[in-house]
Amino acid sequence: MAEEKKLFKVKIDNISVEVEPGTTILNAARQIGGDIVPPAMCYYSKLKGSGGKCRTCLVKVSKGSDADPRPMPKLVASCRTTVMDGMEVANITSPEVLEARKGVVEFLLLNHPLDCPVCDQAGECHLQDLSYEHGADSTRYEFKRRTFDRVDIGDKIQLHMTRCILCYRCVFTADQLTEKREHGVLGRGEAAEIGTYIQQSLDNNFIGNVIDVCPVGALTDKTFRFKNRVWFLKPVDAHRECSDPKCCGKVALWMRGDEVFRVTARKDKYGEVEEWICDTCRFDKKEVKDWVIEGPRKIERQSVISQGHYVGVHKPKDALVEVLDGRQPKLLLDIHNISEVNKPNIDLSQINGPAHSDDFNK
């Protein structure tokens, strides 16, 4: 008979949960769910070594364990701190945590530009949500902000380093998912930035996933850039048989009508990719005929995207096709090229003032 594994009992914001030893406080809170889950800008459960950089997930450990009930003297990063049996943690119930999180958000926004109206990440930006919930009304920063020029680090990816918060997610993704990595963190301290080695391009077949893991608008899809806003699009689950064995072929199509504007990997309610997809599926397959449509995708995160879905809506039946016995209707006559109606009698640019009905053919 298999030996039962001992579980640790943890209490987070007065809610108890039993988790396996080695579980972090953040993942223990995710098992409970709801508002008590600390925000995370750098932690990514599918990337080894991620976390411990942004400090937005700080929590207060009011009781270390049953064996040692002393509280921890400082706030700790929940993504890097493992639980102990009998541990008690305060997140949203601690004014100290909320005040510290407000300070972290202010720090993240020191150099981040307020260009949400023109940013492609608007509507699904984690920093946008975080600043709305915990941000201050104004900044106390009086010095010049860091600015960078936009750089194309591939034929499909653009890097806007001015928006970057140095979460390292894209670096871990390229390092662990692709065979070679040509980009990383250059410089130290205030001079640190994401960049490529001597302006090399990122051309690996899975490098497009760095766009999905970026929590802000620093890495954007050039094929979708400035084409539409995400809240005007409808996310639809779809799949295809991809030739790459590492690609799952399961994606989210962002559509408006029958037009596919962009293709992304499917994400869970914490904004993390469920399964990685290749660049062929992401950039080259943007026709409805390339995919098997499964149905509308449910957006679990609180976002304007979740307000407009194809749920319960059916495409109207085209009766004209049945009338024509299955044939597609065609434009039989271009009336604008044949009719003389509303054609001007004279050159309207020669009229001193507005045109009147007498200036047109009746």
C-alpha positions in Angstrom: 0.0 0.0 0.0 1.4 3.4 -1.0 2.4 5.6 1.9 0.3 8.7 2.2 2.2 12.0 1.7 2.1 14.4 4.6 0.4 17.6 3.8 1.0 21.0 5.3 -1.9 23.0 6.7 -1.6 26.7 5.8 -3.9 29.6 6.6 -3.9 32.5 4.2 -6.2 35.5 5.1 -8.0 33.3 7.6 -8.7 30.6 4.9 -7.1 27.2 5.5 -5.7 25.0 2.7 -3.7 21.8 2.7 -0.7 21.7 0.3 2.2 19.5 -0.4 5.6 20.3 1.2 7.7 22.6 -1.0 4.7 24.5 -2.3 5.2 28.3 -2.3 2.8 30.6 -0.6 1.7 32.0 -3.9 0.8 28.6 -5.3 -1.0 27.8 -2.1 -3.0 30.9 -2.4 -3.8 30.0 -6.0 -5.3 26.7 -4.8 -7.7 28.8 -2.8 -8.3 31.3 -5.5 -10.1 34.6 -5.5 -8.9 38.0 -4.3 -6.4 36.6 -1.8 -4.0 35.5 -4.6 -1.1 37.9 -4.6 -0.3 39.5 -7.9 2.8 38.4 -9.8 4.5 40.3 -12.6 7.7 38.2 -12.9 6.7 34.7 -11.6 5.7 32.2 -14.2 4.9 28.7 -13.0 6.1 27.1 -16.3 9.5 28.8 -16.3 12.2 27.5 -14.0 14.0 30.2 -12.0 11.3 32.8 -12.5 10.1 35.0 -9.6 11.7 37.1 -6.9 12.3 40.1 -9.1 9.3 42.4 -9.1 8.3 42.1 -5.4 4.6 42.7 -6.1 3.7 39.4 -4.4 4.9 40.5 -1.0 3.0 39.0 2.0 3.2 39.1 5.7 3.9 35.8 7.6 2.3 36.3 11.0 3.1 32.8 12.1 6.0 30.8 10.9 4.8 27.3 11.7 3.4 25.2 14.6 6.9 24.2 15.5 8.2 27.9 15.5 5.2 30.3 15.8 7.4 33.4 15.6 6.4 35.8 12.8 8.9 36.6 10.1 10.4 40.0 10.7 9.9 41.4 7.2 7.5 41.0 4.3 8.5 38.1 2.1 8.1 37.3 -1.6 5.3 34.7 -1.8 6.6 33.3 -5.1 9.9 32.3 -3.5 8.9 31.4 0.1 7.8 27.8 0.7 5.1 27.0 3.2 5.5 25.3 6.6 3.0 23.3 8.6 0.8 25.6 10.5 2.0 28.8 8.8 -0.4 31.8 8.8 -0.1 34.4 6.1 -1.8 37.8 5.7 -2.2 39.3 2.2 -5.2 41.6 1.6 -6.0 41.6 5.3 -2.7 43.3 6.1 -2.5 47.1 5.7 1.2 46.8 5.8 1.2 44.5 2.7 -1.2 46.8 0.8 1.0 49.9 1.6 4.1 48.0 0.5 2.4 46.9 -2.7 1.4 50.4 -3.5 5.1 51.4 -3.1 6.2 48.6 -5.4 3.7 49.7 -8.1 5.0 53.3 -7.8 8.5 52.0 -8.3 7.5 49.9 -11.4 6.0 53.0 -12.9 9.0 55.2 -12.5 10.2 54.7 -16.0 7.1 53.1 -17.5 5.4 55.5 -20.0 1.7 56.3 -19.7 1.0 55.3 -23.3 -1.9 52.9 -22.6 -4.1 54.5 -25.3 -1.7 53.5 -28.0 -0.2 50.3 -26.5 -1.3 47.0 -28.0 -1.1 45.4 -24.6 -3.9 47.7 -23.3 -6.9 45.7 -22.1 -4.8 42.6 -21.1 -1.9 44.3 -19.4 -1.1 43.1 -15.9 0.7 46.3 -14.9 -2.4 48.2 -16.0 -4.5 46.1 -13.7 -2.0 46.4 -10.9 -1.7 50.2 -11.1 -5.5 50.6 -11.2 -5.8 48.5 -8.0 -2.8 49.7 -6.0 -1.3 52.6 -7.9 -0.9 56.1 -6.5 -2.7 59.2 -8.0 0.7 60.8 -8.9 4.4 60.0 -8.9 7.0 61.6 -6.7 9.8 60.9 -9.2 11.3 64.2 -10.4 14.2 62.9 -12.6 14.3 62.2 -16.3 12.8 58.9 -17.3 14.7 56.2 -19.2 13.8 56.2 -22.8 14.8 53.8 -25.6 14.2 53.6 -29.4 12.0 50.8 -30.7 14.1 47.9 -32.0 13.1 45.1 -34.3 14.6 42.0 -32.7 13.1 39.8 -35.4 11.0 40.1 -38.5 7.8 39.5 -36.4 8.8 40.9 -33.0 9.4 44.5 -31.9 11.0 45.5 -28.6 10.0 48.7 -26.9 12.4 48.8 -24.0 10.9 52.0 -22.5 8.0 49.9 -21.3 10.1 47.0 -20.0 10.0 46.3 -16.2 12.9 43.7 -16.4 10.8 40.7 -15.2 13.2 38.3 -17.1 10.3 36.2 -18.4 11.3 36.5 -22.0 14.9 35.6 -21.2 13.8 32.5 -19.3 11.4 31.6 -22.2 14.1 31.9 -24.8 16.6 30.0 -22.7 14.4 27.1 -21.8 12.1 26.8 -24.8 14.4 27.4 -27.8 17.6 25.7 -28.8 19.7 28.9 -28.7 19.3 32.3 -27.1 20.5 35.5 -28.7 19.0 37.9 -26.2 19.3 38.6 -22.5 19.8 41.3 -19.9 22.6 43.7 -20.8 24.2 46.1 -18.3 23.6 46.3 -14.6 21.6 48.4 -12.2 20.0 51.5 -13.7 21.7 50.6 -17.1 20.2 47.1 -17.3 18.1 46.5 -20.4 16.8 43.6 -22.6 18.8 43.3 -25.8 20.2 41.0 -28.5 23.9 40.2 -29.0 25.2 42.7 -31.5 21.8 43.3 -33.0 21.1 39.7 -33.9 17.6 38.7 -34.8 15.4 36.2 -32.9 14.5 33.6 -35.6 13.8 30.4 -33.6 10.5 28.7 -34.4 9.2 29.1 -30.9 10.6 32.6 -30.1 7.1 34.2 -30.6 6.2 32.9 -27.1 8.2 35.8 -25.6 5.3 38.0 -26.7 2.8 36.0 -24.7 4.8 35.9 -21.5 5.6 39.6 -21.5 3.3 41.2 -18.8 3.5 44.6 -20.3 3.7 46.0 -23.9 7.5 45.7 -24.2 7.4 42.9 -26.7 4.7 43.2 -29.4 3.6 41.3 -32.4 4.5 43.3 -35.5 1.8 41.5 -37.6 -0.9 42.8 -35.2 0.7 46.1 -34.2 -1.9 49.0 -34.2 -4.4 47.0 -36.2 -7.2 46.7 -33.6 -8.0 46.9 -29.9 -8.3 43.6 -28.0 -11.7 44.5 -26.6 -13.2 44.8 -30.1 -12.0 41.3 -30.9 -13.6 38.0 -30.0 -11.3 35.2 -28.7 -12.2 31.8 -30.1 -10.6 28.5 -29.3 -9.2 26.6 -32.3 -6.7 23.9 -33.1 -4.9 22.3 -36.0 -2.5 19.5 -36.7 0.9 21.2 -36.5 3.9 19.6 -38.2 6.1 20.6 -35.3 6.0 17.8 -32.7 6.8 20.4 -29.9 3.8 22.6 -30.8 0.4 21.7 -29.3 -1.5 23.3 -32.1 -4.1 24.6 -29.6 -4.5 28.4 -29.9 -6.8 31.3 -29.3 -7.9 33.2 -32.5 -8.7 36.8 -32.0 -11.4 37.6 -34.6 -13.6 40.3 -35.8 -16.3 38.8 -37.9 -14.6 36.2 -40.1 -11.2 38.0 -40.1 -8.4 36.7 -37.8 -6.3 39.6 -36.5 -3.9 37.6 -34.4 -3.2 34.2 -33.0 -2.0 33.6 -29.4 -1.4 30.7 -27.1 -4.3 29.9 -24.7 -3.8 31.4 -21.2 -5.3 30.6 -17.8 -6.9 33.0 -15.4 -3.4 34.1 -14.1 -2.3 35.1 -17.6 0.1 32.1 -18.0 0.3 30.1 -21.2 -1.3 26.7 -21.0 0.7 25.1 -23.8 3.4 26.6 -26.1 2.8 27.2 -29.8 5.2 27.6 -32.7 5.7 30.7 -34.8 4.1 29.0 -37.8 0.8 28.7 -36.0 1.2 32.2 -34.5 2.2 34.3 -37.5 1.5 32.3 -40.7 -1.9 30.8 -40.1 -4.3 33.7 -40.1 -7.1 32.3 -42.2 -10.2 30.7 -40.7 -9.8 27.8 -43.1 -6.5 26.9 -41.5 -8.2 26.0 -38.2 -10.8 23.8 -36.6 -13.0 26.2 -34.6 -14.0 24.8 -31.2 -16.0 27.7 -29.9 -15.8 31.0 -28.0 -13.1 31.3 -25.4 -14.0 32.2 -21.8 -11.8 35.0 -20.4 -11.6 34.3 -16.6 -9.6 37.4 -15.8 -11.4 40.6 -15.0 -11.0 42.5 -18.3 -12.9 44.5 -20.8 -12.3 41.5 -23.2 -14.7 39.4 -21.2 -17.6 41.8 -21.8 -18.1 40.9 -25.5 -18.2 37.3 -26.6 -19.9 35.1 -29.2 -21.6 33.1 -26.4 -25.1 32.3 -27.3 -24.9 34.1 -30.6 -25.4 32.3 -33.9 -24.3 33.5 -37.3 -27.4 34.4 -39.3 -28.4 32.0 -42.1 -27.7 33.2 -45.6 -31.0 32.4 -47.4 -29.7 33.7 -50.7 -27.4 30.7 -51.0 -30.4 28.4 -50.7 -32.3 30.4 -53.3 -29.4 30.1 -55.7 -29.3 26.3 -55.1 -26.0 26.4 -53.2 -24.2 28.8 -55.5 -22.5 31.8 -53.9 -24.1 35.1 -54.8 -22.1 37.4 -57.0 -22.3 41.1 -57.8 -24.3 41.2 -61.1 -24.1 44.9 -61.8 -21.9 47.7 -60.6 -24.5 50.5 -60.7 -22.0 53.1 -59.8 -20.1 52.6 -63.0 -23.2 52.6 -65.2 -25.8 55.0 -63.7 -25.5 58.7 -64.3 -27.4 59.4 -61.0 -25.6 61.9 -58.7 -22.8 62.5 -61.1 -21.7 66.2 -61.1 -22.3 68.3 -64.1 -19.2 70.3 -63.5 -15.9 70.2 -61.7 -17.0 70.7 -58.0 -13.5 72.2 -57.3 -14.5 75.2 -59.5 -17.5 76.1 -57.4 -17.1 79.0 -55.0 -19.0 77.6 -52.0 -20.9 74.5 -51.2 -22.4 72.3 -54.0 -26.2 72.3 -54.5 -28.6 69.9 -56.0 -28.7 71.8 -59.2 -25.0 70.9 -59.8 -25.8 67.1 -60.1 -27.7 65.0 -62.6 -31.2 64.1 -61.5 
